[in-house]
């Protein structure tokens, strides 16, 4: 289970996620996608106040 899933399932706090996220790289990006990874990086850097990434549904 990757660190983002651990956070989303409530196993770790938001603060733990943001602190540890900076050490993850290409493998995590490949697993969760660039949009999700960037969302949490931007959140940790204070660009927005959202705490959870919601995967968009594909257009019909």
N, C-alpha and C positions, 0 to 999 in steps of 0.2 A: 504494500500500500504506500503510495507516495505521500509526501508531506501535505499537499493540498487536500487530498482525500481525508487525511487524518484530521485536518482542521475542519473540513466540511462535515465530518461525522462527529465532531465534538471531542476528539481524543486529545487535542492540544488547543491552547488559546490562540487568539489572533496575534497577540504579542509574540508568542513562541514561533508562529508561522513566519511573521515578518522578519524576526531576528535570524531565523535559519534559512529563509528563502534565498538570501543573497549568496549562499554557498552552493546553490544548485545551478545547473546549467543546461547544456544541450539535451541530456537524457530526460530531464523533467519537461523541457519544452516539447520534445518529441512525444512524450506520454500524454500531456494535458492540452497541448496546442499553444501556439504563440499568443493568441488573444487572451486566453485564461491566464497564462504566465504574466503577460504584460499588465493585466488587470490588477493582480496582486502586487506587482512591483510598483505600479502607479499608486495604489492604495497606501502602501507602506511609505511612499515618498510624500504623501499628503496631497496628491493631485485631485483626489475625490474622497468622500467619506463612506463610500459603499464598502461593505464587508464581505459580501458573497458574490461570486461570479455566477450568473445564470446563463446557461448555454442557450443561444437563440435557436428557435425551431427553423428548419430549412423552409424557404418559400415554396408555396404550392404551385 
